[in-house]
């Protein structure tokens, strides 16, 4: 019996060694950032069995076989649709400003997706103004409404929007609602899906969480976009989920979530509609591309060019990350960034530091308290080298600052759904707008100033004197960078 036990132990050790060796080789042979590979190796060796399981669950971009095949087949027809926009009068690169010109080149070469002029944009920065505007546009809709959100949380103003969608469907408006399965789990447990489907609304769970398939698809790959398209003439995107901040996560001491949305009219609306169609087809297999927009506009007026930048599985890799880096590298005077989750890649960190070191004023506005303790500590692991490079860090005390935006030289901006972490930049379905509109950028810059007024700057001298316990927690959670 003792000999059998001894042989069994040896077999388990050999099996474990083979498993760890195999995973190690897989990590090393995958082409990705060296820092990510090293972080995974440390997790695997520091917490061996759990680390190996985490790698199988979260270590590789795995959309699932059916979705992956579908996304691969979709790329060509969607690129053909995007390419037709280059023939529109709204694509006039000779009139573009210097910031968006290079971004148009990048997105056109990688996805055939051009920047388009002739848009109007409105920045909405309070929950009441956002929901009232959305409700008004839903109530006046006549033909179609498309929506995709990461979180739909029942309660308050979100219920008003749900009721308005049901009324729209009952008067003949075709409504398609795509919600992330994990982010909107409370919605799918509520009364609303059944009521909506009964009214004729198509409600679809994106990336449905299934305990039986956890090793066949990466669970933390999420549908993180926020898009509304109404009658192919009005669109919204930004950082706000379909929630009422007064009813959302009120059991924490973070305060209300602080968000923005952009209301858009013009040719860019149809591009955002096409992105919704992409997401819908990835999930359902059903294709319904929107019409090519009417691109005629008065070229004597302000152009308002906007570049839609999508990312996610099936699309060109790291496109939003490249656009962000390109925009920051073009800065001549200032860069101001707001993000709730700041866990940058080594490349983005180097770009921010270099920008500050060449004399550009770089300001980072992030929440003082975060809904993810791991992210909060991991973010602070970067403070010392950011401060050393001359970057100004503002910690926001007015709630959970959830706005994701960048203002370059007070004349150009990026705004959308993307956090400055590797999950958003490398993994999730995301959307960003690059906006070359001075009036709109002035509005966003003014909003940044109000955020800074509700923030405290991190003092470099005091930060460097923080205790050993804080340094240990920062470095500990930094190791989990790939999971954040």
C-alpha positions in Angstrom: 0.0 0.0 0.0 2.8 2.4 0.9 4.6 1.6 -2.4 1.4 2.3 -4.3 1.0 5.6 -2.5 4.6 6.5 -3.3 4.1 5.7 -7.0 0.9 7.7 -7.0 2.7 10.7 -5.5 5.5 10.5 -8.1 2.9 10.3 -10.9 1.1 13.4 -9.5 4.4 15.3 -9.3 5.3 14.3 -12.9 1.9 15.2 -14.1 2.1 18.6 -12.4 5.6 19.2 -13.8 4.4 18.3 -17.3 1.4 20.6 -16.9 3.5 23.6 -15.7 6.2 23.0 -18.3 3.6 22.8 -21.0 1.9 26.0 -19.9 5.3 27.7 -19.6 6.2 26.8 -23.2 2.8 28.1 -24.4 3.3 31.4 -22.5 6.8 31.8 -23.9 5.9 30.9 -27.5 2.9 33.2 -27.7 3.8 36.5 -29.4 2.8 39.2 -26.9 4.3 41.9 -24.8 7.2 40.6 -22.7 5.8 42.2 -19.6 2.6 40.3 -20.0 4.4 37.0 -20.5 6.6 37.6 -17.4 3.6 38.5 -15.3 1.9 35.2 -16.3 5.0 33.2 -15.5 5.2 34.8 -12.1 1.5 34.0 -11.4 2.0 30.4 -12.5 5.0 29.8 -10.3 3.9 31.8 -7.2 0.4 30.2 -7.1 1.1 27.1 -9.1 -2.3 25.2 -9.5 -4.4 28.4 -9.3 -2.0 30.1 -11.7 -2.3 27.4 -14.3 -6.1 27.4 -14.0 -6.2 31.2 -14.4 -4.1 31.0 -17.5 -6.5 28.5 -19.1 -9.4 30.8 -18.2 -7.9 34.2 -18.9 -4.5 33.8 -20.5 -5.4 33.8 -24.2 -7.8 35.6 -26.5 -10.4 33.0 -27.2 -13.7 34.1 -28.5 -15.1 30.6 -28.9 -15.0 28.6 -32.2 -18.3 29.7 -33.7 -17.9 33.4 -32.9 -14.3 33.4 -34.0 -15.1 31.8 -37.4 -18.0 34.2 -37.8 -15.8 37.2 -37.0 -13.2 36.1 -39.5 -15.7 35.7 -42.3 -17.3 39.1 -41.5 -14.1 41.2 -41.8 -14.0 41.3 -45.6 -17.6 42.4 -46.3 -17.5 45.0 -43.5 -14.2 46.4 -44.9 -15.9 46.7 -48.3 -18.8 48.6 -46.6 -16.3 50.9 -44.8 -14.3 51.4 -48.0 -17.3 52.9 -49.8 -17.2 55.8 -47.3 -13.9 56.9 -48.9 -15.9 58.0 -51.9 -18.2 60.2 -49.9 -17.8 64.0 -50.0 -17.6 63.8 -46.2 -14.2 62.2 -46.4 -12.1 65.2 -47.2 -8.6 64.6 -45.8 -7.3 67.8 -47.4 -9.4 69.7 -45.0 -8.5 67.7 -41.9 -6.5 69.1 -39.0 -3.0 67.6 -38.3 -4.2 65.5 -35.4 -6.9 63.5 -37.2 -5.1 63.4 -40.5 -2.7 60.7 -39.3 -5.4 58.8 -37.5 -7.5 58.7 -40.7 -4.4 57.3 -42.5 -4.0 54.5 -39.9 -7.6 53.5 -39.7 -8.0 53.6 -43.4 -4.9 51.4 -44.0 -5.9 48.9 -41.4 -9.7 48.7 -41.7 -10.6 50.8 -44.7 -12.5 53.0 -42.3 -12.1 56.8 -42.9 -12.8 59.9 -40.8 -16.0 61.7 -42.0 -16.9 65.4 -41.8 -20.3 67.0 -41.6 -21.2 65.9 -38.1 -22.7 67.7 -35.1 -21.7 66.7 -31.6 -23.1 67.5 -28.2 -21.3 66.7 -25.0 -23.7 65.5 -22.2 -22.2 65.3 -18.7 -25.0 64.7 -16.2 -27.2 61.6 -15.7 -30.4 63.6 -16.0 -29.4 65.4 -19.3 -28.2 62.1 -20.8 -31.3 60.1 -20.0 -33.7 62.9 -20.9 -32.0 63.3 -24.3 -32.1 59.6 -25.0 -35.8 59.4 -23.9 -36.8 62.3 -26.2 -35.0 60.7 -29.2 -36.6 57.2 -28.4 -40.0 58.8 -28.1 -39.7 60.5 -31.6 -38.2 57.4 -33.3 -40.1 56.2 -36.3 -38.3 53.2 -37.8 -35.4 51.6 -35.9 -33.4 51.7 -32.6 -30.2 49.8 -32.1 -28.5 49.5 -28.7 -25.5 47.8 -27.2 -24.4 48.2 -23.6 -22.0 46.5 -21.2 -24.3 47.1 -18.2 -28.0 47.6 -18.0 -29.0 47.9 -14.4 -32.7 48.0 -13.6 -34.0 50.9 -11.5 -34.7 54.6 -11.8 -34.1 56.3 -15.1 -33.0 53.0 -16.7 -36.6 51.7 -16.2 -37.9 54.8 -17.9 -35.7 54.0 -21.0 -36.9 50.4 -20.9 -40.6 51.5 -20.9 -39.9 54.0 -23.7 -38.4 51.2 -25.8 -41.4 49.0 -25.2 -43.7 51.9 -26.3 -41.6 52.4 -29.4 -41.8 48.7 -30.4 -45.6 48.7 -29.9 -45.9 51.6 -32.4 -43.9 49.7 -35.0 -40.3 50.7 -34.4 -37.8 47.8 -34.9 -35.7 47.6 -31.7 -32.5 45.5 -31.3 -30.9 45.4 -27.9 -27.6 43.7 -27.3 -26.3 43.5 -23.7 -23.2 41.8 -22.2 -24.2 38.7 -20.3 -21.9 39.3 -17.3 -22.3 43.1 -17.1 -26.1 43.0 -17.4 -26.8 39.9 -15.3 -29.2 41.9 -13.0 -31.2 43.0 -16.1 -31.5 39.4 -17.4 -32.8 38.3 -14.0 -35.4 41.1 -13.9 -38.9 41.4 -15.4 -37.6 43.5 -18.3 -36.4 40.9 -20.9 -39.7 39.1 -20.9 -41.7 42.3 -21.1 -39.5 43.6 -24.0 -39.6 40.4 -26.0 -43.4 40.3 -25.5 -43.5 43.8 -27.1 -41.4 42.5 -30.1 -38.0 43.8 -29.1 -35.1 41.6 -30.0 -33.1 41.1 -26.8 -29.8 39.2 -27.1 -27.1 38.3 -24.5 -23.6 39.0 -25.7 -20.9 36.5 -24.8 -23.2 34.5 -22.6 -21.5 33.2 -19.4 -21.8 29.4 -19.3 -20.2 27.3 -16.5 -19.9 24.3 -18.8 -17.8 26.2 -21.4 -15.4 28.1 -19.2 -12.4 26.4 -20.7 -13.6 26.9 -24.3 -13.9 30.7 -24.2 -12.2 33.4 -22.2 -14.7 34.6 -19.6 -13.3 38.1 -19.1 -13.6 39.0 -22.8 -16.6 41.3 -22.6 -18.8 43.4 -24.9 -17.9 46.8 -23.4 -19.3 49.1 -26.1 -22.0 51.7 -25.4 -23.8 52.6 -28.6 -27.4 53.9 -29.4 -28.5 54.5 -32.9 -32.0 55.9 -33.6 -33.5 56.0 -37.1 -30.0 55.9 -38.6 -29.9 59.7 -38.0 -29.0 60.1 -34.3 -26.3 58.2 -32.3 -24.9 58.2 -28.8 -21.7 56.8 -27.4 -19.5 57.4 -24.4 -18.7 56.0 -21.0 -22.2 55.8 -19.4 -23.9 52.4 -19.1 -27.7 52.2 -19.0 -27.9 52.8 -15.3 -29.2 55.4 -13.0 -26.2 56.4 -10.8 -28.6 57.0 -7.9 -29.7 53.3 -8.0 -26.4 51.7 -9.0 -23.8 50.3 -6.5 -25.1 52.4 -3.6 -23.9 49.8 -1.1 -20.3 51.1 -1.5 -18.7 54.3 -0.2 -17.5 55.4 -3.7 -20.3 57.9 -4.4 -22.1 58.1 -7.7 -20.5 57.2 -11.0 -19.5 60.2 -13.1 -20.0 59.7 -16.8 -20.4 61.4 -20.2 -22.1 60.6 -23.5 -21.9 62.2 -26.9 -24.9 62.8 -29.0 -24.1 62.7 -32.7 -25.8 63.5 -36.0 -24.3 63.3 -39.5 -22.4 60.5 -41.5 -20.7 59.1 -38.4 -24.1 57.8 -37.2 -24.1 55.2 -39.9 -20.6 54.1 -39.0 -21.7 53.6 -35.4 -24.7 51.7 -36.7 -22.4 49.4 -38.7 -20.4 48.7 -35.5 -23.6 47.6 -33.8 -24.3 45.4 -36.9 -20.9 43.9 -36.5 -21.6 43.0 -32.8 -25.0 41.7 -33.6 -23.7 39.4 -36.4 -20.9 38.1 -34.2 -23.5 37.1 -31.6 -26.4 36.0 -33.8 -25.0 35.3 -37.3 -27.6 37.7 -38.7 -26.4 40.5 -41.0 -28.1 43.8 -41.5 -25.7 46.4 -42.6 -27.0 50.0 -42.6 -27.3 52.1 -45.7 -24.3 54.1 -46.9 -24.8 57.6 -45.4 -25.8 60.5 -47.5 -22.5 62.4 -47.4 -23.4 65.7 -49.0 -22.8 68.7 -46.7 -21.9 72.4 -46.9 -18.1 72.4 -47.2 -18.0 76.2 -46.4 -19.0 75.4 -42.8 -17.0 73.9 -40.0 -16.0 70.3 -40.9 -16.3 68.5 -37.6 -14.4 65.4 -38.8 -14.8 62.3 -36.6 -12.9 59.1 -36.8 -14.7 56.0 -35.4 -12.1 53.6 -34.0 -13.5 50.1 -33.1 -11.5 47.3 -31.6 -12.1 43.7 -30.5 -11.7 40.1 -31.6 -11.9 39.8 -35.4 -10.9 43.4 -36.0 -7.3 44.6 -36.6 -5.4 44.1 -33.4 -4.6 46.9 -31.0 -6.1 49.6 -33.3 -7.4 51.8 -30.4 -4.0 51.4 -28.6 -2.2 52.6 -31.8 -4.6 55.6 -32.2 -4.0 56.6 -28.6 -0.2 56.4 -28.9 -0.3 58.3 -32.2 -2.5 61.0 -30.7 -0.3 61.4 -27.6 2.9 61.5 -29.7 1.5 64.4 -31.8 1.0 66.6 -28.7 2.8 69.9 -28.8 1.6 71.5 -25.6 -0.6 69.4 -23.3 -2.2 66.0 -22.8 -5.0 65.5 -20.2 -6.4 62.0 -19.6 -9.4 60.8 -17.5 -9.8 57.1 -16.8 -11.3 55.0 -14.0 -8.9 52.1 -14.5 -5.2 52.9 -15.1 -3.1 49.8 -15.5 -1.1 50.7 -18.7 1.0 48.5 -20.8 4.8 49.1 -20.8 4.5 50.7 -24.3 1.8 53.2 -23.2 3.7 53.9 -19.9 6.8 54.7 -22.0 4.8 56.9 -24.3 3.4 58.9 -21.4 6.7 59.3 -19.7 8.5 60.3 -22.9 5.8 62.9 -23.7 6.2 64.5 -20.3 10.0 64.4 -20.6 9.9 66.3 -23.9 8.3 69.2 -22.0 4.6 68.5 -22.7 2.2 69.0 -19.8 0.7 65.6 -19.1 -2.1 65.4 -16.5 -3.8 62.2 -15.4 -7.2 62.3 -13.6 -8.3 59.1 -11.9 -10.7 58.3 -9.0 -9.3 58.4 -5.5 -11.3 55.3 -4.7 -12.0 52.5 -7.2 -14.7 49.8 -7.3 -11.8 47.3 -7.9 -9.4 47.2 -5.0 -6.9 45.2 -7.2 -6.9 47.9 -9.9 -6.6 50.7 -7.3 -3.4 49.2 -5.8 -2.0 48.2 -9.2 -2.5 51.7 -10.5 -0.6 53.2 -7.6 2.4 51.0 -8.5 3.0 53.4 -11.5 2.8 56.6 -9.5 6.4 56.9 -8.6 7.8 56.7 -12.1 5.0 58.9 -13.5 5.7 61.6 -11.0 9.4 61.2 -11.6 8.8 61.9 -15.3 6.9 65.1 -14.5 3.4 63.8 -15.0 0.7 65.4 -12.8 -1.7 63.0 -11.1 -5.0 64.2 -9.9 -7.1 61.9 -7.6 -10.8 62.7 -8.0 -12.9 62.8 -4.9 -16.3 63.6 -6.3 -17.4 60.0 -6.9 -16.2 57.2 -9.1 -14.9 59.1 -12.2 -15.9 56.7 -15.0 -15.2 59.1 -17.9 -12.8 57.8 -20.5 -11.3 60.7 -22.5 -8.1 62.4 -23.8 -7.6 66.0 -24.7 -4.6 66.9 -26.9 -3.3 70.5 -27.0 -6.9 71.7 -26.1 -7.9 71.3 -29.7 -8.4 67.6 -30.4 -9.8 64.8 -28.3 -10.6 61.1 -27.9 -13.7 60.0 -26.2 -15.4 56.6 -25.8 -15.5 53.4 -23.8 -11.8 52.5 -23.4 -10.1 52.3 -20.1 -6.3 52.6 -19.9 -5.8 49.0 -19.0 -4.7 46.0 -21.1 -8.2 44.4 -21.0 -9.7 47.4 -22.8 -6.9 48.1 -25.1 -6.1 44.5 -26.1 -9.1 42.4 -25.4 -12.7 43.7 -25.1 -15.1 45.0 -27.8 -14.6 48.8 -27.5 -15.3 52.0 -29.4 -13.5 55.4 -29.4 -14.2 58.6 -31.3 -11.3 60.8 -32.4 -12.9 64.3 -32.7 -11.3 67.2 -34.6 -13.8 69.8 -33.4 -12.6 72.9 -31.5 -16.0 73.8 -29.9 -16.6 70.2 -28.8 -13.0 69.9 -27.5 -13.4 73.2 -25.6 -16.5 71.7 -23.8 -14.5 68.5 -22.9 -11.5 70.6 -21.7 -13.8 72.7 -19.5 -15.2 69.5 -18.0 -11.7 68.3 -17.3 -11.1 71.5 -15.4 -14.1 70.9 -13.3 -12.9 67.4 -12.5 -9.5 68.8 -11.4 -11.3 71.2 -9.1 -12.8 68.2 -7.3 -9.4 66.4 -7.1 -6.3 66.5 -5.0 -2.9 66.4 -6.7 -0.5 63.6 -5.7 2.5 65.2 -3.9 5.7 63.6 -5.2 7.7 64.1 -2.0 4.9 62.7 0.2 4.3 59.8 -2.1 7.9 58.7 -2.1 7.7 58.5 1.7 4.8 56.1 1.8 5.2 53.0 4.0 6.5 49.6 3.2 3.1 48.0 3.5 1.7 50.2 0.7 4.7 49.5 -1.5 4.2 45.8 -1.0 0.5 45.9 -1.9 1.2 47.9 -5.0 3.8 45.5 -6.3 1.7 42.4 -5.3 -1.3 43.5 -7.2 0.9 44.7 -10.1 1.8 41.1 -10.6 -1.8 40.4 -11.6 -1.6 42.9 -14.4 -2.8 40.4 -17.1 -6.1 39.8 -15.1 -7.0 43.4 -14.5 
